[in-house]
């Protein structure tokens, strides 16, 4: 305590003094977050020392720090894979069906750690019929020069903010923002080539707050992988935690 560094009259002794302290935080504390024009949660440690010379002087020291709640990923379902499959009918000129596009995205595990690398299996089959002008155009290229278009696989963070009116508490405002925190590119499937499967090693960014374990709070954080195709999107929800036992769970 600071009194250990003072005289009997509680005057601070000369020299440099180090006063350690500790505080216990709740397990489900809100994560630190800061998004312009939406909202923020900040934590600050403040030290205040009154200087009695003139009665009105004080010294203030502040330190801002990040706080993330504890979320363990050792539950069996957290180690299971998760996947989503979608099919979209493609309509061409005059409302005629040109076929369909089928896509499936599988993530190695539901629960992921910041800084961890996970495997994503992507299977896409383009069942549409190629246009005649496309077939003719492709004959102009060397047979080994394939024309590939790229699509993005992104890990997205969704933030849902809730705020109430200071003077009329029954008035509640909700805002939501979705941010791609990491993206990887891959090639699209070619029409009529059958199912194409690719495995992608995706690295999760190292400084992500964990998924919120309670909904409808001041700030709710959730994550999902998104495959951005021209015709539709595929969404695979995942959970970002703070700790995981290495290896498999029996």
N, C-alpha and C positions, 0 to 999 in steps of 0.2 A: 504494500500500500504506500501511497505518497507520504503518509505520516512517518514512515520509517526513514525518510530522507529529510526530516525537519527537526528543528530544535524543540525544546519543551514549550516554547511560545509559538510553535508552528510556523517558524520562519524557515524557508527552504535553505538548506546548506549550500555552500558554494560548490561549483564543479558541475560535471555532467551526471545526470541521473537517468537510469533505465528502470521503468516500472512495467513489468509484464502483467498482462491480464488475459482472461479468456471468457468467452460467452458461448452458451449452447444455443444452436439454431434448431428450429423445428425440422422434422424429417421432410415435411411437404411444403417447405418454404417456396415462395414464388421465385422463378429463375430471373436472374438479371437479364434485361432486354432493353434495347434502345432503338426505336424506329421513328425517324422524323415524320411529323404530321400524323402519327397514329398514337403513340404512347410509349412509355418507358417505365422500367422498374430499376431503381438504382439503390445501392447500399453504400453508406458512408460511415466511417468511424470518426468520431469527433472528440478531441481532447480540449478541455477548457480550463484555463488557470487564471484566477483573479489576482491582480496585482494590487495590494492594499495601499500603495503609496498615496494615490489621490482618490481612491474609492470607486473610480469609474473605468479603470483600465483593465483590460483582460487580454490574454493571449489565446488564440484559437488555432489548432492544427487539425486538418481534415485529410482523410485518405479514403478514396473511393476504391471499392473492391468488388469482384464478381462473386455471386453466390449461385450455386446450382444444387437443386435437391438431389437426394440419393435415390437412385432407381437401379435395382439389381435385375440382371437379365438371366438369372439361373433357373427360372421356371421352365419346365419341359417344353411348353408351347412356344417359348421364345427361341428355342433352338430348331423349331420346325421350319421348313421352307414355306414360302407363300407365293401365290401366282394368280394371275388374271388373264383370261382369254376373251377376246372380242372379235366379232365379225361384222363387216359393213358391206352392204350391197352398193356397188358403184353404178350410177346411172349415167348414160352417155347422151348423145344427141337424140332429140325427140322423145325423151323419156325411156329409151331402150336400156335394158340392163346389160352392162358390159362384164358382169361377173361380180366377184367379191374379193375382199382382202381380209385374211384371217391372221391375227397376231396374238402371240402369247408371250408374257414376260414372267419369269420366275426368279425370285431372290433367294439366295442360299439359306438365310435365316431371317426370322421376323425381328429379333432383337439384335441391334448393332451398336458398337461403341464408336465414339469419335476417334478418328485416326485408323480405324480398322479397314481392311480391304475385304470386300465381299464379292462373290461370283454371281453375275446376272446372266441367265440363259434366255436368249431372245430367239423366238421362232416366228418367222413371217412367211406367209404364202400369198403371193399375188395371183389370184385366179382370174384376173381380167384378161380380155383378149386384146392383143396389141393392135394398134391402128395400122392400116395399110401403109400410111406415109411414114410411120415409125420403122416398119420393117424395111422399107425401101431406103430410108435414111441410114439405117444401121449398116447396110451393105457398102456404104461409102467408106467405112472405117476399116482399118486393119483388123483381122479377126481376133487378135490378141489385145486390142484396145477397147476394153469394155467401158461403157458409159455408166458410171454409178452416181446416184444421188445419195446425199447423206441425210440422216435423221438424228435427233438428239435424244439421249436418255439422261434425265436430270433427277437429282435428289432435291426435292422441294420442301421448304419449311413454310408451314401455314400458321399465322399468328391471328388469333381472334381476340379482339379487345372489347371490354365492356366498361362503360362509364355511366354514372348517374348524375343528374343535374344537382348542383350544389343546393339550390333553393327548392326544387321540386323533386324529391327523391324517387317518385314514381315514374319519372321520365328517364328512360334508359336508352343509351345510344350504343350500337354495336358496329364495329368496323373489322374488316378482315383484309389481310394482305398475304400474298403468296410469293415467295422468293425462291428462285433456283440457286441453291448454295453450291452446287457442283454439277457439271454437265460433261458427258462424253459423247462423241459422235461415232456413228457406224453407218454402213451402207444399206440402202433399201433393197428389198427383194425385186428381182426382175420378173415381169409378167410371164406366166406360163412355165417358169423354171422349177415349179414344185416347192415344197417347204424348205426354207433355208434357216439353219440353226447356227447361232453364234454365241460364244461365251465371252463375257466382258468382265475384266477385273476392275471393280469400281472402288475407289478409295474415298471413304467418308471424311469430310473435313474434320480437323482436330479440335476446333473450338466451338462446338455446338451445345447449347443447353439441352437437357433431356426432354423427352416427351412428357407433357403434363399428365399427372395421374388423376386429376380432378377436372371436370368440365364446368363451364359456366362460372369461372372465376375471373378476376381482373384481367389476366392474360392466360390464354390456353394455347399451348404449343403442340403441333402435330407434324408428322413427316410422311412423305410418300415418294415413291419413284414414279416418274412419268415418262412414257414413251410418246414422243410427239410425232405422229404420222400426219400425212397430208389430209387423210379422210377422217380420222378420229384419233383420240388419245387413249392410252392404257394407263390406269392408275393402280399401283400396288402399295398399300399402306405398310409402313414399318414403324418400329419403336426404337428410338435412340435412348440409351441408358448411360449409366455412369460406371458400372462395374460388371464384370463377367468372369466366371471361373474358366481358365484356359482348358481346352480339350472338350470332350463330350461329357454329357451328364447322364449317368446311369439311372 
